[in-house]
Amino acid sequence: MDTLSRDSNSSGSILPLVGVIAGGLALVLSATALFKLATLQKSVAAHDETINKIPGIEASVSAAAAKADADIKGLRTGIQTALDQVGNEIGTINAKLTKIEEAMKKPAPAAGKAGGGAAPTGVLNADGTYSVAPGDTLAKIARKFATRIDSLEAENPGLDPTKLKVGQKVRIPKK
C-alpha cells in the first residue's frame, strides 16, 4: 500500500498544474478563434453587399437580353423586306427582258409600204437585183457578193452611193 499512497501524493501536485496549463491553452485558442470569427464576419458582410447587388444586375441583364432580341427581330424583318423588294425588282426586270427578247425575235416592219406588202430587203432577187437593207453601204454590198465597188457603180449608172435607201434595187454584176 505504500506504493499506492506515494503515487497518489506525487500525482496530486501535478494535476492542478496540468489543469492550469490546459486552461491557459483554452484561453489562447478561444482568443484566436474570436479574432478569426471577427475577420470572417467582416468578410461575410463585404460579400453580403455584393450578393445584395445580384438581383439588380440580373434585372439589367434581362432587360439587355430583351432589347437584343427585339433588335434582332427588327433586323430580320428589315432584311427580309429588303430581300423581298429586290426579288420583286428582279422579277420586273426579268419580265421586261423577256418582252425585249420577244420583240427582237419579231421581224422588223418593212419601210415604205404599210400593210406588209413590201419586198424583203437584204436578199438577191430572181431578176439579179439586190434590195438594200437597213445599214447597207455600197462597200458592204460589194463584199457580200464578192465584187468590187466600181463594178457595182458601172452596173448601176446614176447610183449615188451616199443616198442608198432601204428597199432600193441595186443590180449585181454577173461573174
N, CA and C of each residue as an Amber inpcrd file, in Angstrom:
protein
   525
   0.7870000  -1.1560000   0.0000000   0.0000000   0.0000000   0.0000000
   0.8520000   1.2520000   0.0000000   1.9570000   1.0760000   0.4480000
   2.8360000   2.2360000   0.4680000   3.0260000   2.7840000  -0.9380000
   3.1330000   1.9530000  -1.8890000   3.3620000   2.4150000  -3.2600000
   2.1430000   3.1910000  -3.7650000   1.0160000   2.7820000  -3.4030000
  -0.1820000   3.4620000  -3.8690000  -0.2810000   4.8550000  -3.2500000
   0.0110000   4.9620000  -2.0660000  -0.1360000   6.2550000  -1.4310000
   0.9240000   7.2160000  -1.9270000   2.0750000   6.7650000  -2.2520000
   3.1000000   7.6540000  -2.7690000   2.7170000   8.1370000  -4.1610000
   2.1790000   7.2450000  -4.9420000   1.7680000   7.6460000  -6.2930000
   0.6700000   8.6860000  -6.2250000  -0.2360000   8.5150000  -5.3460000
  -1.3310000   9.4510000  -5.2830000  -0.8570000  10.7780000  -4.7290000
   0.1340000  10.8010000  -3.8370000   0.6280000  12.0610000  -3.3020000
   1.4270000  12.8130000  -4.3640000   2.2460000  12.1480000  -5.1540000
   3.0560000  12.8290000  -6.1600000   2.1920000  13.2990000  -7.3210000
   1.1640000  12.5660000  -7.6880000   0.3080000  12.9870000  -8.7960000
  -0.6290000  14.0870000  -8.3610000  -0.8470000  14.2710000  -7.1400000
  -1.7430000  15.2980000  -6.6450000  -1.1720000  16.6740000  -6.8620000
   0.0730000  16.8410000  -6.8990000   0.6610000  18.1490000  -7.1000000
   0.7910000  18.4840000  -8.5880000   0.7770000  17.5230000  -9.5150000
   0.9300000  17.7490000 -10.9560000  -0.4320000  18.0680000 -11.5760000
  -1.4650000  17.4780000 -11.1360000  -2.7860000  17.6550000 -11.7410000
  -3.2320000  19.1140000 -11.7320000  -3.0710000  19.8250000 -10.7040000
  -3.5020000  21.2180000 -10.7750000  -2.6590000  21.9930000 -11.7850000
  -1.3750000  21.6650000 -11.8750000  -0.5220000  22.3380000 -12.8320000
  -0.9790000  22.0410000 -14.2660000  -1.3020000  20.7860000 -14.5370000
  -1.7950000  20.3990000 -15.8660000  -3.1130000  21.1200000 -16.1370000
  -3.9610000  21.2470000 -15.1860000  -5.2510000  21.9340000 -15.3400000
  -5.0500000  23.4020000 -15.6690000  -4.0660000  24.0290000 -15.0270000
  -3.8060000  25.4380000 -15.2880000  -3.2620000  25.6020000 -16.7160000
  -2.3700000  24.7330000 -17.1250000  -1.8070000  24.8010000 -18.4890000
  -2.9150000  24.5860000 -19.5100000  -3.7710000  23.6000000 -19.2800000
  -4.8780000  23.3230000 -20.2050000  -5.8110000  24.5180000 -20.2690000
  -6.0960000  25.1550000 -19.1590000  -6.9650000  26.3320000 -19.1410000
  -6.3350000  27.4840000 -19.9050000  -4.9980000  27.6770000 -19.7500000
  -4.3050000  28.7400000 -20.4690000  -4.3530000  28.5090000 -21.9890000
  -4.1380000  27.2320000 -22.3410000  -4.2250000  26.8910000 -23.7650000
  -5.6340000  27.1430000 -24.3030000  -6.6360000  26.7970000 -23.5500000
  -8.0250000  27.0010000 -23.9800000  -8.3120000  28.4840000 -24.1320000
  -7.7600000  29.2890000 -23.2350000  -7.9490000  30.7310000 -23.2980000
  -7.2860000  31.3100000 -24.5550000  -6.0750000  30.8700000 -24.8980000
  -5.3750000  31.3370000 -26.0990000  -6.1350000  30.9020000 -27.3490000
  -6.5830000  29.6460000 -27.3510000  -7.3390000  29.1400000 -28.5150000
  -8.6510000  29.8980000 -28.7020000  -9.3320000  30.1890000 -27.6210000
 -10.6040000  30.9110000 -27.7290000 -10.3680000  32.3390000 -28.2050000
  -9.2740000  32.9760000 -27.7720000  -8.9650000  34.3340000 -28.2320000
  -8.6550000  34.3180000 -29.7320000  -7.8790000  33.3220000 -30.1670000
  -7.5580000  33.1980000 -31.5850000  -8.8350000  32.9590000 -32.4010000
  -9.7020000  32.0920000 -31.8960000 -10.9650000  31.7970000 -32.5960000
 -11.8400000  33.0360000 -32.6580000 -11.8530000  33.8300000 -31.5910000
 -12.6480000  35.0520000 -31.5580000 -12.1240000  36.0530000 -32.5970000
 -10.8040000  36.1820000 -32.7290000 -10.1940000  37.0720000 -33.7200000
 -10.5310000  36.6020000 -35.1350000 -10.4100000  35.2930000 -35.3710000
 -10.7260000  34.7330000 -36.7010000 -12.2070000  34.9440000 -37.0190000
 -13.0690000  34.7870000 -36.0120000 -14.5020000  34.9690000 -36.1990000
 -14.8100000  36.4100000 -36.5870000 -14.1640000  37.3750000 -35.9880000
 -14.3900000  38.7830000 -36.3170000 -13.9610000  39.0670000 -37.7500000
 -12.8010000  38.5190000 -38.1430000 -12.3230000  38.6970000 -39.5180000
 -13.2960000  38.0610000 -40.5120000 -13.7660000  36.8940000 -40.1750000
 -14.7060000  36.1780000 -41.0380000 -16.0260000  36.9370000 -41.1520000
 -16.4890000  37.5340000 -40.0720000 -17.7380000  38.2990000 -40.1020000
 -17.5990000  39.5310000 -41.0090000 -16.4290000  40.1890000 -40.9710000
 -16.1940000  41.3310000 -41.8560000 -16.2250000  40.8840000 -43.3200000
 -15.6070000  39.7540000 -43.6160000 -15.5850000  39.2210000 -44.9730000
 -16.9920000  38.8750000 -45.4450000 -17.7720000  38.2440000 -44.5910000
 -19.1540000  37.8770000 -44.9260000 -19.9750000  39.1330000 -45.1600000
 -19.7670000  40.1750000 -44.3650000 -20.5000000  41.4250000 -44.5450000
 -20.1760000  42.0490000 -45.9020000 -18.8890000  42.0030000 -46.2850000
 -18.4950000  42.5330000 -47.6000000 -19.1470000  41.7240000 -48.7190000
 -19.1970000  40.4250000 -48.5560000 -19.8330000  39.5670000 -49.5700000
 -21.3460000  39.7720000 -49.5880000 -21.9320000  40.0750000 -48.4400000
 -23.3760000  40.3370000 -48.3930000 -23.7340000  41.5360000 -49.2660000
 -22.8820000  42.5820000 -49.2440000 -23.1410000  43.7430000 -50.0860000
 -23.1180000  43.3410000 -51.5660000 -22.1440000  42.5290000 -51.9360000
 -22.0410000  42.0690000 -53.3230000 -23.2280000  41.1850000 -53.6810000
 -23.5970000  40.3050000 -52.7740000 -24.7300000  39.4010000 -53.0170000
 -26.0170000  40.2000000 -53.1620000 -26.1640000  41.2690000 -52.4050000
 -27.3770000  42.0910000 -52.4920000 -27.4710000  42.8260000 -53.8310000
 -26.3370000  43.0140000 -54.5310000 -26.3360000  43.6770000 -55.8400000
 -26.7640000  42.7380000 -56.9580000 -26.7260000  41.4400000 -56.7590000
 -27.0250000  40.4410000 -57.8010000 -28.4130000  40.6160000 -58.4050000
 -29.4920000  40.8040000 -57.6270000 -30.8160000  40.9680000 -58.2660000
 -30.8780000  42.1720000 -59.2110000 -30.2080000  43.2760000 -58.8650000
 -30.1900000  44.4420000 -59.7480000 -29.4420000  44.1510000 -61.0370000
 -28.3170000  43.4610000 -60.9100000 -27.5340000  43.0940000 -62.0910000
 -28.3330000  42.1270000 -62.9620000 -29.0050000  41.1930000 -62.3320000
 -29.8160000  40.2150000 -63.0590000 -30.9340000  40.9150000 -63.8380000
 -31.5620000  41.9270000 -63.2250000 -32.6200000  42.6750000 -63.9170000
 -32.0430000  43.4280000 -65.1120000 -30.8480000  44.0210000 -64.9570000
 -30.2120000  44.7450000 -66.0720000 -29.8790000  43.8010000 -67.2180000
 -29.3740000  42.6210000 -66.8800000 -29.0370000  41.6350000 -67.9080000
 -30.2990000  41.1730000 -68.6380000 -31.3710000  40.9430000 -67.9020000
 -32.6280000  40.5200000 -68.5340000 -33.1600000  41.6000000 -69.4750000
 -33.0740000  42.8650000 -69.0480000 -33.5440000  43.9620000 -69.8940000
 -32.6900000  44.0610000 -71.1620000 -31.3680000  43.9160000 -71.0190000
 -30.4810000  43.9780000 -72.1840000 -30.7560000  42.8190000 -73.1370000
 -31.0120000  41.6380000 -72.6070000 -31.3120000  40.4790000 -73.4490000
 -32.6200000  40.6870000 -74.2110000 -33.6280000  41.2480000 -73.5290000
 -34.9120000  41.5050000 -74.1950000 -34.7370000  42.5370000 -75.3090000
 -33.9390000  43.5780000 -75.0550000 -33.6920000  44.5910000 -76.0810000
 -32.9380000  43.9820000 -77.2600000 -31.9500000  43.1350000 -76.9840000
 -31.1990000  42.4860000 -78.0560000 -32.1220000  41.6070000 -78.9030000
 -33.0300000  40.8680000 -78.2680000 -33.9870000  40.0340000 -79.0120000
 -34.8690000  40.8950000 -79.9180000 -35.3410000  42.0200000 -79.3680000
 -36.1890000  42.9090000 -80.1680000 -35.3970000  43.4890000 -81.3410000
 -34.1440000  43.8790000 -81.1000000 -33.3070000  44.4130000 -82.1840000
 -33.0700000  43.3710000 -83.2680000 -32.8070000  42.1350000 -82.8720000
 -32.5760000  41.0590000 -83.8410000 -33.8310000  40.8150000 -84.6750000
 -34.9890000  40.8210000 -84.0250000 -36.2390000  40.6240000 -84.7710000
 -36.4550000  41.7660000 -85.7620000 -36.1540000  42.9970000 -85.3340000
 -36.2940000  44.1500000 -86.2240000 -35.3580000  44.0480000 -87.4190000
 -34.1090000  43.6610000 -87.1640000 -33.1490000  43.4850000 -88.2580000
 -33.6030000  42.3970000 -89.2150000 -34.0720000  41.2910000 -88.6640000
 -34.5190000  40.1800000 -89.5020000 -35.6780000  40.6240000 -90.3910000
 -36.6170000  41.3770000 -89.8230000 -37.7630000  41.8550000 -90.5950000
 -37.3110000  42.8340000 -91.6760000 -36.3970000  43.7440000 -91.3170000
 -35.8970000  44.7210000 -92.2940000 -35.1620000  44.0510000 -93.4420000
 -34.3350000  43.0830000 -93.1270000 -33.5820000  42.3720000 -94.1700000
 -34.5370000  41.5960000 -95.0640000 -35.5430000  40.9520000 -94.4640000
 -36.4930000  40.1840000 -95.2690000 -37.2760000  41.1010000 -96.1960000
 -37.6680000  42.2800000 -95.6990000 -38.3960000  43.2370000 -96.5300000
 -37.5280000  43.6970000 -97.6990000 -36.2600000  43.9970000 -97.4110000
 -35.3390000  44.4260000 -98.4730000 -35.1540000  43.3190000 -99.5110000
 -34.9910000  42.0860000 -99.0580000 -34.8300000  40.9650000 -99.9890000
 -36.0840000  40.7530000-100.8330000 -37.2570000  40.9380000-100.2250000
 -38.4990000  40.8180000-100.9870000 -38.5660000  41.8860000-102.0820000
 -38.1530000  43.1170000-101.7400000 -38.1610000  44.1900000-102.7320000
 -37.1840000  43.8910000-103.8660000 -36.0050000  43.3820000-103.5170000
 -35.0200000  43.0280000-104.5460000 -35.5900000  41.9300000-105.4430000
 -36.2310000  40.9300000-104.8500000 -36.8290000  39.8510000-105.6360000
 -37.9060000  40.3740000-106.5890000 -38.7280000  41.3080000-106.0890000
 -39.7640000  41.8890000-106.9490000 -39.1440000  42.6610000-108.1070000
 -38.0870000  43.4210000-107.8240000 -37.4190000  44.1810000-108.8810000
 -36.7920000  43.2470000-109.9190000 -36.1810000  42.1750000-109.4430000
 -35.5880000  41.2000000-110.3670000 -36.6810000  40.5960000-111.2490000
 -37.8280000  40.2860000-110.6540000 -38.9450000  39.7490000-111.4380000
 -39.4200000  40.7400000-112.4890000 -39.5100000  42.0150000-112.1110000
 -39.9270000  43.0490000-113.0530000 -38.9170000  43.1800000-114.1940000
 -37.6460000  43.2170000-113.8440000 -36.5950000  43.3350000-114.8620000
 -36.6130000  42.1170000-115.7820000 -36.8000000  40.9330000-115.2020000
 -36.8490000  39.7060000-115.9940000 -38.0080000  39.7520000-116.9860000
 -39.1680000  40.2530000-116.5350000 -40.3270000  40.3550000-117.4260000
 -40.0420000  41.3360000-118.5740000 -39.3860000  42.4570000-118.2490000
 -39.0520000  43.4270000-119.2900000 -38.0580000  42.8370000-120.2910000
 -37.0820000  42.0920000-119.7880000 -36.1150000  41.4530000-120.6820000
 -36.7980000  40.4460000-121.5980000 -37.7400000  39.7000000-121.0640000
 -38.4740000  38.7280000-121.8730000 -39.2370000  39.4370000-122.9860000
 -39.8740000  40.5730000-122.6550000 -40.5910000  41.3300000-123.6790000
 -39.6380000  41.8390000-124.7520000 -38.4690000  42.3090000-124.3280000
 -37.4880000  42.8120000-125.2990000 -37.0130000  41.6820000-126.2010000
 -36.7350000  40.5060000-125.6100000 -36.2910000  39.3620000-126.4080000
 -37.3610000  38.9460000-127.4100000 -38.6190000  38.9540000-126.9810000
 -39.7020000  38.5890000-127.8870000 -39.8190000  39.6190000-129.0140000
 -39.6480000  40.8930000-128.6800000 -39.7350000  41.9310000-129.7020000
 -38.5840000  41.8080000-130.6960000 -37.4140000  41.3800000-130.2190000
 -36.2740000  41.2220000-131.1090000 -36.4650000  40.0380000-132.0550000
 -37.2140000  39.0420000-131.6420000 -37.4430000  37.8710000-132.4880000
 -38.4110000  38.1650000-133.6260000 -39.2890000  39.1580000-133.4540000
 -40.2570000  39.5070000-134.4940000 -39.5310000  40.2480000-135.6090000
 -39.9170000  39.9970000-136.8620000 -39.2630000  40.7190000-137.9640000
 -39.6420000  42.1970000-137.9230000 -38.6970000  43.0430000-138.3180000
 -38.9390000  44.4810000-138.3400000 -39.8910000  44.7970000-139.4830000
 -40.8070000  45.7530000-139.2600000 -41.7250000  46.1090000-140.3620000
 -40.9490000  46.7540000-141.4970000 -41.3470000  46.4300000-142.7380000
 -40.6600000  46.9620000-143.9230000 -40.9480000  48.4450000-144.0520000
 -39.9310000  49.1910000-144.4400000 -40.0970000  50.6290000-144.6180000
 -40.8260000  50.8800000-145.9300000 -41.5390000  51.9360000-145.9600000
 -42.2130000  52.2860000-147.2170000 -43.6750000  51.9330000-147.1310000
 -44.0900000  50.8480000-147.7290000 -45.4990000  50.4850000-147.8280000
 -46.0170000  49.9670000-146.4920000 -47.2350000  50.3630000-146.1670000
 -47.8990000  49.8360000-144.9850000 -48.6980000  48.6270000-145.4130000
 -48.9210000  47.7180000-144.5380000 -49.7110000  46.5390000-144.8840000
 -48.8560000  45.3370000-145.1130000 -47.5440000  45.4330000-145.0300000
 -46.6620000  44.2730000-145.1050000 -46.4470000  43.7640000-146.5000000
 -46.8210000  44.5000000-147.5700000 -46.6430000  44.0190000-148.9280000
 -45.2940000  44.3920000-149.5010000 -44.3910000  44.9780000-148.7100000
 -43.0920000  45.4130000-149.2250000 -42.2050000  44.2100000-149.4690000
 -41.3100000  44.3690000-150.4420000 -40.3860000  43.2870000-150.7810000
 -39.3710000  43.1340000-149.6600000 -38.8840000  41.9250000-149.4460000
 -37.8760000  41.7310000-148.3980000 -36.5790000  42.4230000-148.7900000
 -35.8470000  42.8900000-147.7690000 -34.5840000  43.5810000-148.0330000
 -33.4310000  42.6740000-147.6560000 -32.2470000  42.9940000-148.2030000
 -31.0510000  42.2300000-147.8730000 -30.9620000  40.9060000-148.5900000
 -31.7460000  40.7280000-149.6750000 -31.7100000  39.4570000-150.4100000
 -31.5030000  39.7280000-151.9020000 -30.9880000  38.7320000-152.5690000
 -30.8110000  38.8110000-154.0180000 -32.1150000  38.3450000-154.6660000
 -32.6940000  39.2040000-155.4660000 -33.9670000  38.8850000-156.1180000
 -33.7240000  38.0120000-157.3550000 -34.7700000  37.3920000-157.8690000
 -34.6720000  36.4890000-159.0130000 -34.2180000  37.2220000-160.2790000
 -34.5050000  38.5270000-160.3660000 -34.1210000  39.2750000-161.5660000
 -32.6750000  39.7730000-161.5170000 -31.8870000  39.3440000-160.5060000
 -30.4790000  39.7150000-160.4090000 -30.2430000  41.0320000-159.7050000
 -31.2620000  41.5580000-159.0560000 -31.1050000  42.8040000-158.2980000
 -31.0740000  42.4780000-156.8000000 -30.5470000  43.4260000-156.0710000
 -30.4460000  43.2750000-154.6190000 -31.2640000  44.3920000-153.9980000
 -32.1170000  44.0560000-153.0130000 -32.8980000  45.0720000-152.2900000
 -32.0790000  45.5350000-151.0940000 -31.7700000  46.8210000-151.0450000
 -30.9190000  47.3910000-149.9920000 -31.5890000  47.2130000-148.6270000
 -30.7950000  46.7490000-147.6830000 -31.2720000  46.5350000-146.3120000
 -30.8260000  47.7040000-145.4330000 -31.4370000  47.8840000-144.2630000
 -31.0100000  48.9580000-143.3600000 -29.5390000  48.7740000-142.9850000
 -28.7590000  49.8520000-143.0420000 -27.3500000  49.8100000-142.6790000
 -26.4290000  49.4230000-143.8190000 -26.9830000  49.0900000-144.9880000
 -26.1410000  48.7050000-146.1360000 -25.4210000  49.9240000-146.7000000
 -24.1940000  49.6880000-147.1250000 -23.4260000  50.6720000-147.9050000
 -23.0010000  49.9530000-149.1660000 -22.4940000  50.7190000-150.1130000
 -22.0440000  50.1100000-151.3620000 -20.8890000  49.1440000-151.0960000
 -20.0330000  49.4980000-150.1700000 -18.9030000  48.6340000-149.8220000
 -19.3990000  47.3220000-149.2110000 -20.4000000  47.3960000-148.3480000
 -20.9300000  46.1630000-147.7360000 -21.5710000  45.2650000-148.7930000
 -22.2910000  45.8820000-149.7060000 -22.9350000  45.0890000-150.7600000
 -21.8710000  44.4330000-151.6340000 -20.8140000  45.1660000-151.9690000
 -19.7310000  44.6070000-152.8040000 -19.0780000  43.4260000-152.0840000
 -18.8320000  43.5560000-150.8100000 -18.2290000  42.4430000-150.0540000
 -19.1770000  41.2500000-149.9980000 -20.4510000  41.5260000-149.8070000
 -21.4430000  40.4530000-149.6880000 -21.4820000  39.5880000-150.9480000
 -21.2990000  40.2110000-152.1140000 -21.3900000  39.4590000-153.3670000
 -20.0300000  39.2700000-154.0280000 -18.9650000  39.4990000-153.2640000
 -17.5860000  39.2620000-153.7220000 -17.3180000  39.9770000-155.0520000
 -17.6300000  41.2390000-155.0940000 -17.3690000  42.0550000-156.2850000
 -16.7280000  43.3620000-155.8460000 -16.4420000  44.2120000-156.7830000
 -15.7930000  45.4830000-156.4640000 -16.7980000  46.6230000-156.5380000
 -16.5110000  47.6970000-155.8300000 -17.4170000  48.8480000-155.8070000
 -17.5420000  49.4560000-157.2040000 -16.4390000  49.5900000-157.9410000
 -16.5140000  50.2000000-159.2730000 -17.3250000  49.3440000-160.2410000
 -17.3510000  48.0080000-160.0270000 -18.1960000  47.1410000-160.8680000
 -19.6690000  47.4000000-160.5770000 -19.9790000  47.5880000-159.2880000
 -21.3670000  47.9080000-158.9150000 -21.7820000  49.2520000-159.5240000
 -20.9030000  50.2530000-159.4570000 -21.2260000  51.5720000-159.9990000
 -21.3910000  51.4950000-161.5200000 -20.5910000  50.6700000-162.1810000
 -20.6930000  50.5270000-163.6350000 -22.0010000  49.8480000-164.0150000
 -22.4460000  48.8850000-163.2190000 -23.6920000  48.1530000-163.4970000
 -24.9130000  49.0130000-163.1830000 -24.7620000  50.0100000-162.3350000
 -25.8720000  50.8690000-161.8980000 -25.5270000  52.3350000-162.1650000
 -25.6010000  52.7770000-163.4070000 -25.2750000  54.1810000-163.7030000
 -26.2690000  55.1050000-163.0090000 -25.7600000  56.2150000-162.5020000
 -26.6140000  57.1900000-161.8210000 -26.8500000  56.8470000-160.3550000
 -26.2550000  55.7760000-159.8780000 -26.4260000  55.3880000-158.4760000
 -25.5540000  56.2800000-157.6040000 -26.1650000  56.9410000-156.6190000
 -25.4100000  57.7860000-155.6790000 -25.1380000  56.9480000-154.4250000
 -23.8790000  56.5280000-154.1850000 -23.5730000  55.6520000-153.0550000
 -23.8820000  56.2760000-151.6930000 -23.9720000  57.5870000-151.6220000
 -24.2470000  58.2400000-150.3360000 -25.7300000  58.3400000-150.0490000
 -26.5630000  58.0120000-151.0250000 -28.0110000  58.1650000-150.8410000
 -28.7500000  56.8500000-151.0690000 -28.2060000  55.7610000-150.5860000
 -28.9010000  54.4730000-150.7060000 -30.0970000  54.4660000-149.7570000
 -31.2170000  53.9090000-150.2100000 -32.4310000  53.8380000-149.4080000
 -32.8110000  52.3860000-149.2140000 -33.4150000  52.1020000-148.0740000
 -33.8540000  50.7360000-147.7810000 -34.8920000  50.3420000-148.8290000
 -34.7120000  49.1680000-149.3990000 -35.6340000  48.6510000-150.4050000
 -35.2410000  49.0360000-151.8380000 -34.2730000  49.9450000-151.9970000
 -33.8180000  50.3540000-153.3300000 -33.1720000  49.1610000-154.0220000
 -33.4100000  49.0310000-155.3410000 -32.8680000  47.8960000-156.0960000
 -31.5240000  48.2800000-156.6740000 -30.5280000  47.4110000-156.4370000
 -29.1730000  47.5950000-156.9920000 -28.8780000  46.3480000-157.8280000
 -28.4970000  46.5530000-159.1140000 -28.1730000  45.4360000-159.9690000
 -26.7970000  44.8990000-159.6100000 -26.6940000  43.5800000-159.4560000
 -25.4180000  42.9100000-159.0990000 -24.7770000  42.4140000-160.3840000
 -23.4960000  42.7660000-160.6270000 -22.8400000  42.2940000-161.8670000
 -22.6790000  40.7810000-161.8690000 -22.8130000  40.1910000-163.0470000
 -22.6520000  38.7470000-163.1770000 -21.1740000  38.4380000-163.2760000
 -20.7830000  37.3110000-162.8000000 -19.3780000  36.9370000-162.7780000
 -18.9940000  36.2020000-164.0100000
